[in-house]
Amino acid sequence: MKRSFSKKIVLVLIILGLALLYAGSRVKVIEFGYEVSKIKAGVSDMERENALLKSKVAQARSTEKLIESAKRLGFAAPETHQVLFLRE
């Protein structure tokens, strides 16, 4: 009788240990899921920022090209007395 009781306790402890291992693994899966979500949000933010920076680079390059073309054609910046400001 004592031997069968010991076997039952060992069996219960094994089952309890397996249940704890399973629960622990599920918690880790959930934690990894949250981490993946945060990383995806960060990637999305970085992609938006990258697109904005690419747009700014394109604008800067087009302005540079315009200035280069104007200089090549002989245009120059106006003198201060050549600039007129209009009031509304």
Residue frames relative to the residue before (quaternion, step in Angstrom):
aa qw qx qy qz dx dy dz
M 1.0000 0.0000 0.0000 0.0000 0.00 0.00 0.00
K 0.6612 0.5040 -0.3042 0.4650 3.53 0.94 -0.89
R 0.6434 0.5352 -0.3147 0.4478 3.57 1.03 -0.78
S 0.6705 0.4804 -0.3063 0.4752 3.62 0.93 -0.80
F 0.6083 0.5372 -0.3476 0.4696 3.60 1.12 -0.63
S 0.6419 0.5187 -0.3128 0.4702 3.60 1.01 -0.82
K 0.6433 0.5168 -0.3215 0.4645 3.56 1.01 -0.82
K 0.6409 0.5212 -0.3220 0.4625 3.57 1.01 -0.80
I 0.6466 0.5117 -0.3203 0.4663 3.59 0.95 -0.83
V 0.6476 0.5077 -0.3166 0.4718 3.59 0.94 -0.88
L 0.6505 0.5167 -0.3109 0.4617 3.58 0.95 -0.89
V 0.6522 0.5031 -0.3084 0.4759 3.59 0.95 -0.88
L 0.6590 0.5060 -0.3103 0.4619 3.59 0.94 -0.83
I 0.6341 0.5155 -0.3278 0.4740 3.59 1.03 -0.77
I 0.6615 0.4969 -0.3051 0.4716 3.58 0.91 -0.92
L 0.6453 0.5150 -0.3146 0.4684 3.58 0.98 -0.85
G 0.6475 0.5164 -0.3126 0.4652 3.60 0.98 -0.82
L 0.6591 0.4978 -0.3038 0.4750 3.57 0.96 -0.85
A 0.6355 0.5210 -0.3273 0.4664 3.57 1.02 -0.79
L 0.6537 0.5038 -0.3127 0.4702 3.59 0.98 -0.80
L 0.6334 0.5204 -0.3255 0.4711 3.59 1.01 -0.77
Y 0.6484 0.5109 -0.3111 0.4710 3.57 0.98 -0.86
A 0.6644 0.4975 -0.3069 0.4657 3.59 0.87 -0.94
G 0.6481 0.5236 -0.3154 0.4543 3.59 0.96 -0.82
S 0.6599 0.5000 -0.3117 0.4663 3.55 0.98 -0.81
R 0.6324 0.5239 -0.3313 0.4646 3.60 1.03 -0.72
V 0.6270 0.5262 -0.3344 0.4670 3.59 1.02 -0.79
K 0.6495 0.5124 -0.3152 0.4650 3.59 0.96 -0.84
V 0.6300 0.5272 -0.3360 0.4606 3.59 0.98 -0.80
I 0.6554 0.5014 -0.3088 0.4730 3.59 0.94 -0.84
E 0.6408 0.5184 -0.3233 0.4649 3.60 0.96 -0.85
F 0.6586 0.4975 -0.3094 0.4722 3.58 0.93 -0.86
G 0.6131 0.5507 -0.3428 0.4509 3.59 1.07 -0.72
Y 0.6535 0.4949 -0.3101 0.4816 3.59 0.95 -0.85
E 0.6471 0.5246 -0.3159 0.4542 3.57 0.97 -0.85
V 0.6405 0.5128 -0.3182 0.4750 3.58 0.99 -0.84
S 0.6393 0.5243 -0.3289 0.4563 3.60 0.97 -0.80
K 0.6522 0.5039 -0.3158 0.4701 3.59 0.95 -0.85
I 0.6585 0.5062 -0.3130 0.4606 3.59 0.93 -0.86
K 0.6397 0.5185 -0.3280 0.4630 3.60 0.98 -0.81
A 0.6397 0.5107 -0.3286 0.4712 3.59 0.99 -0.80
G 0.6453 0.5181 -0.3168 0.4635 3.58 1.01 -0.80
V 0.6372 0.5196 -0.3197 0.4709 3.57 1.00 -0.84
S 0.6447 0.5224 -0.3193 0.4578 3.57 0.95 -0.85
D 0.6446 0.5101 -0.3149 0.4745 3.60 0.98 -0.85
M 0.6731 0.4973 -0.2945 0.4614 3.57 0.93 -0.89
E 0.6305 0.5252 -0.3401 0.4593 3.59 1.03 -0.69
R 0.6374 0.5107 -0.3244 0.4771 3.59 1.03 -0.78
E 0.6580 0.5033 -0.3048 0.4699 3.57 0.94 -0.89
N 0.6275 0.5366 -0.3270 0.4598 3.58 1.02 -0.80
A 0.6543 0.5036 -0.3152 0.4678 3.59 0.93 -0.87
L 0.6425 0.5161 -0.3215 0.4664 3.59 0.98 -0.81
L 0.6678 0.4967 -0.2995 0.4665 3.58 0.93 -0.89
K 0.6260 0.5261 -0.3397 0.4648 3.59 1.02 -0.74
S 0.6338 0.5253 -0.3217 0.4679 3.56 1.04 -0.78
K 0.6629 0.4997 -0.3054 0.4665 3.58 0.94 -0.86
V 0.6292 0.5192 -0.3322 0.4734 3.58 1.03 -0.78
A 0.6468 0.5166 -0.3213 0.4600 3.60 0.94 -0.85
Q 0.6459 0.5083 -0.3215 0.4702 3.60 0.97 -0.80
A 0.6573 0.5081 -0.3125 0.4606 3.58 0.91 -0.88
R 0.6623 0.5039 -0.3071 0.4616 3.55 0.95 -0.83
S 0.6646 0.4916 -0.3241 0.4600 3.59 0.93 -0.81
T 0.6211 0.5203 -0.3427 0.4756 3.62 1.05 -0.66
E 0.6390 0.5204 -0.3237 0.4648 3.56 0.96 -0.85
K 0.6553 0.5096 -0.3125 0.4618 3.57 0.95 -0.85
L 0.6352 0.5288 -0.3232 0.4609 3.56 1.01 -0.81
I 0.6573 0.5013 -0.3025 0.4745 3.59 0.93 -0.89
E 0.6507 0.5139 -0.3148 0.4620 3.58 0.93 -0.87
S 0.6606 0.5008 -0.3050 0.4688 3.58 0.93 -0.88
A 0.6455 0.5189 -0.3215 0.4590 3.59 0.96 -0.83
K 0.6589 0.4968 -0.3113 0.4713 3.59 0.93 -0.84
R 0.6422 0.5313 -0.3175 0.4523 3.56 0.98 -0.85
L 0.7050 0.4477 -0.2554 0.4872 3.58 1.09 -0.73
G 0.6022 -0.6049 0.3452 0.3903 3.57 1.27 0.04
F 0.4494 0.6730 -0.4736 0.3476 3.58 1.19 0.17
A 0.0929 -0.7789 0.6180 0.0537 3.57 -1.18 0.58
A 0.6075 -0.5364 0.4251 0.4031 3.55 -1.24 0.37
P 0.5023 -0.6675 0.4492 0.3169 3.61 -0.95 0.76
E 0.4942 -0.6063 0.5279 0.3309 3.52 -1.26 0.49
T 0.6626 -0.5292 0.3423 0.4046 3.56 -1.17 0.47
H 0.6808 0.4834 -0.3123 0.4531 3.61 0.93 -0.71
Q 0.6361 0.5344 -0.3290 0.4491 3.61 1.24 -0.23
V 0.6332 0.5268 -0.3285 0.4622 3.59 1.25 -0.17
L 0.1240 -0.7807 0.6106 0.0465 3.57 -0.90 0.99
F 0.1986 -0.7617 0.6067 0.1110 3.55 -0.97 0.89
L 0.2328 -0.7818 0.5691 0.1033 3.56 -0.84 1.00
R 0.2445 -0.7517 0.5941 0.1492 3.53 -1.04 0.82
E 0.4390 -0.6922 0.5054 0.2697 3.54 -1.12 0.61
